[in-house]
Amino acid sequence: EVDRGRGPSSSPWMKCTERCRLPPCVPADGDPHFVVDFPVSKTAVCFNINGEPGRVLRLLSDHKFSGVTVNGKLVGTPAPPGSRKRQRTYFGSIAVVADRPRRTYIEVTPTKVILDGPDRLVLPCHSSASVESGALSVALVGGSNVTVSVGGNVSLVVLLHHYKNPAPYQRDHLGFYIQDSQGLSPSCRGLLGQWQLAGVAPVVEAVPGENPLSALLKVKGRSVPVVRKSRRIHGGAQSVDCWFAKNNGAKLLDGRYEDYVASHVFDTGEGPQGSNAA
């Protein structure tokens, strides 16, 4: 059974849909499942990333403008019996780097929060605390979630998922949600960051003669084959119906999967997705 952390600040998806009408809100949670909500077109799009344990994924990259970068490192477990997958992967650590006015970072794991700036601070995840360092403000709700605010106009939430009696294929892990993206630039990139443009409004078109659960998604000038699925977020506490793009989000994402791999969790990057390039 997973401890879903039902504290007063533990429902970022609900807050997200209430507060962030434009641009869309994006969670990354579970194995990991990415869900993009587009309220204007009343469409939710989802995709999975089947990375290798130890890989670091670029979730958000606005390094050259707002100075914010978010990376997540994958950890692995064996797949459940009967699964088509060889293994499961989850986010085992997430780092938020703020480069303005001076470089400060926070790293979150299921057991501790490390805040590094002029002074280094380590907080156990079972405690509750509020601290500030440079542009970063951190609010930890013990055993539930960590809210990171950058410069007062970017708010990010890391959920702490703990299993009380884990099976061999279960592992304590993290979920990541963008709660407030007002301070991010239109040039923001990354697996989640590229969806922060207010003008992005995908259109779903039925395919004649095909299963009604299959369709073509038109987004950013591309046609993406999708199927209707349901995704559980917030540790399984909520379910979202979405149009699913297969193969690591092929055609849905800008560039290739490899463009979103960082060298380490604090890497602000100079590659296509790390440097705010198109």
C-alpha positions in Angstrom: 0.0 0.0 0.0 1.3 3.4 -0.9 1.2 6.3 1.6 -0.3 9.0 -0.5 0.4 11.9 1.9 -3.0 13.5 2.4 -1.7 16.6 4.1 -3.2 20.1 3.5 -0.9 20.8 0.6 -0.8 17.3 -0.9 -3.1 17.7 -3.9 -1.1 19.7 -6.5 -3.2 18.3 -9.4 -6.4 19.9 -7.9 -4.6 23.1 -7.2 -3.1 23.0 -10.7 -6.4 22.7 -12.5 -7.9 25.5 -10.4 -5.0 28.0 -10.7 -3.2 27.3 -13.9 -5.7 27.6 -16.7 -3.0 29.0 -19.1 -0.5 27.6 -19.7 -1.3 23.9 -19.1 -0.4 22.0 -16.0 1.9 19.0 -16.2 2.6 16.2 -13.7 5.2 13.4 -13.9 4.5 10.6 -11.5 4.7 6.9 -11.1 6.5 4.7 -13.7 7.0 7.6 -14.8 3.7 8.8 -16.4 3.6 12.3 -17.9 0.2 14.0 -18.2 -0.3 17.3 -20.0 -3.7 19.1 -19.4 -4.8 21.6 -22.0 -7.9 23.3 -20.4 -8.7 25.5 -23.4 -9.1 22.6 -25.8 -10.4 20.3 -23.0 -7.8 17.8 -23.9 -5.3 15.8 -21.8 -2.4 14.1 -23.4 -0.1 11.5 -21.8 3.1 9.6 -22.5 5.6 7.3 -20.7 9.3 7.5 -20.6 10.9 4.0 -20.4 14.4 5.0 -19.4 17.2 3.0 -17.7 17.9 3.2 -14.0 20.6 5.8 -13.3 19.5 7.9 -16.3 18.8 11.6 -15.5 15.9 13.2 -17.4 15.6 16.9 -18.1 12.1 17.8 -16.9 12.3 21.6 -17.2 15.0 23.8 -18.7 14.7 27.6 -18.6 18.3 28.1 -17.7 19.0 31.1 -19.9 15.9 33.1 -19.0 14.3 32.5 -15.6 17.4 30.5 -14.5 15.4 27.4 -13.5 16.4 23.8 -14.3 14.7 20.7 -13.0 16.2 17.2 -13.5 15.0 13.8 -12.3 17.1 10.6 -11.8 15.6 7.2 -12.4 15.8 4.2 -10.1 14.6 0.7 -11.0 12.8 -2.3 -9.7 11.8 -5.7 -11.2 8.5 -5.6 -13.1 5.5 -7.3 -11.5 4.7 -10.9 -12.4 3.1 -11.1 -15.9 4.1 -7.6 -16.9 5.3 -6.9 -20.4 8.0 -4.7 -19.1 11.4 -6.1 -17.9 11.6 -3.5 -15.1 9.9 -0.5 -13.7 11.5 2.9 -13.3 10.6 5.8 -10.9 12.1 9.1 -10.0 14.5 8.5 -7.0 15.8 12.0 -6.8 14.7 15.4 -8.2 16.9 18.5 -8.3 15.8 22.1 -8.8 18.6 24.5 -9.8 18.1 28.3 -9.7 20.9 30.4 -11.3 19.5 33.8 -10.4 20.6 35.9 -8.6 23.2 33.3 -7.6 23.3 29.6 -8.0 21.3 27.6 -5.5 19.9 24.2 -5.7 17.6 21.7 -3.8 17.7 18.0 -4.2 14.8 15.9 -3.0 14.9 12.1 -2.3 12.2 10.0 -0.5 14.2 10.3 2.7 15.8 13.8 2.7 15.8 17.3 1.3 19.2 18.9 0.6 19.3 22.7 0.2 22.6 24.1 -1.0 23.5 27.7 -1.1 25.7 29.9 1.1 25.0 27.2 3.8 24.2 23.6 3.3 21.0 22.3 5.0 19.8 18.7 5.1 16.2 18.0 6.3 14.7 14.6 6.9 11.5 14.0 4.9 9.5 13.0 7.9 9.8 16.5 9.4 8.1 19.7 8.4 10.0 22.9 7.8 10.1 26.2 5.8 13.4 27.6 4.7 14.8 30.1 2.2 18.1 30.3 0.3 18.7 32.8 -2.4 15.8 32.7 -4.9 14.5 29.4 -3.5 11.8 29.0 -0.9 11.2 25.5 0.4 8.2 24.2 2.3 8.4 20.6 3.5 5.2 18.9 4.7 6.6 15.8 6.6 6.0 12.5 4.8 3.9 14.2 2.1 5.4 16.8 -0.2 7.9 19.5 -0.8 6.9 22.8 -2.5 9.7 24.8 -4.1 9.1 28.4 -5.0 11.6 30.2 -7.3 11.5 34.0 -7.4 7.9 34.2 -6.2 6.5 33.3 -9.7 7.5 29.7 -10.2 6.1 27.0 -7.9 7.0 23.3 -8.1 5.8 20.4 -6.0 7.6 17.1 -5.3 5.4 14.4 -3.9 6.9 11.8 -1.5 5.6 8.3 -2.2 6.3 5.8 0.5 5.2 2.2 0.6 4.2 0.8 4.0 4.7 -2.9 3.0 6.4 -2.8 -0.4 6.3 -5.7 -2.8 9.6 -6.5 -4.7 8.4 -4.4 -7.6 7.6 -1.4 -5.4 10.0 1.3 -4.3 9.7 4.6 -2.5 9.8 7.3 -5.2 8.9 10.9 -6.1 6.3 12.6 -8.2 6.8 16.1 -9.8 4.2 18.7 -10.6 4.4 22.2 -12.0 2.0 24.2 -9.8 2.7 27.8 -11.0 4.6 28.5 -14.3 4.1 32.3 -14.6 7.8 33.0 -14.2 8.9 30.6 -17.0 9.8 32.0 -20.4 8.1 31.0 -23.7 11.5 29.4 -24.6 11.2 26.9 -21.7 12.1 23.3 -22.7 12.4 19.8 -21.2 9.9 16.9 -21.1 7.5 19.1 -19.1 8.8 22.6 -19.8 7.9 22.5 -23.5 4.2 22.5 -22.7 4.2 25.8 -20.8 3.3 27.8 -23.8 -0.2 29.3 -23.5 -0.9 29.0 -27.2 -0.4 25.3 -27.5 -3.9 23.8 -28.1 -3.9 20.2 -29.5 -6.8 19.0 -31.7 -8.0 15.3 -31.6 -9.2 14.0 -34.9 -11.0 10.6 -35.3 -9.6 8.2 -37.8 -12.3 6.8 -40.2 -12.8 3.1 -39.9 -10.6 2.8 -36.8 -11.4 2.0 -33.2 -13.1 5.0 -31.5 -10.4 4.8 -28.8 -7.8 5.6 -31.5 -7.2 9.0 -33.0 -4.7 11.5 -34.5 -3.5 14.3 -32.3 -2.6 17.5 -34.1 -0.1 19.6 -32.1 2.7 22.0 -33.1 2.2 21.1 -36.7 2.6 17.4 -36.1 0.2 14.4 -36.4 0.6 12.0 -33.5 -1.2 8.6 -33.4 -2.8 8.3 -29.9 -5.1 5.9 -28.0 -7.5 6.6 -25.2 -6.2 5.6 -21.7 -6.6 6.3 -18.0 -3.7 7.4 -15.9 -3.5 7.4 -12.2 -1.6 10.3 -10.6 -0.9 11.6 -7.1 0.1 8.1 -5.9 -2.9 6.5 -7.4 -5.4 8.8 -5.6 -6.7 10.4 -8.7 -7.4 9.2 -12.3 -7.1 11.2 -15.5 -8.5 10.2 -18.9 -6.0 11.1 -21.6 -4.8 10.5 -25.2 -1.7 8.4 -24.9 1.3 8.7 -27.3 3.4 5.5 -27.6 7.1 5.0 -27.9 8.4 7.5 -25.4 6.2 10.2 -26.8 7.6 9.9 -30.3 6.3 12.7 -32.6 4.6 14.3 -29.6 7.8 15.6 -28.0 10.2 18.1 -29.6 13.3 16.3 -30.8 14.2 12.7 -29.6 14.2 11.0 -26.2 18.0 11.3 -26.1 17.7 15.1 -26.2 16.2 15.0 -22.7 19.0 13.0 -21.0 21.2 15.0 -18.7 24.7 14.1 -17.4 23.8 14.5 -13.7 21.0 15.9 -11.6 22.6 19.4 -11.4 23.3 19.7 -15.1 21.8 22.9 -16.5 22.9 21.7 -20.0 24.0 23.1 -23.3 22.3 20.6 -25.6 19.1 21.1 -27.7 16.8 20.8 -24.7 19.1 22.1 -22.1 19.9 25.5 -23.6 16.4 26.6 -24.5 17.0 25.9 -28.1 14.1 25.0 -30.4 
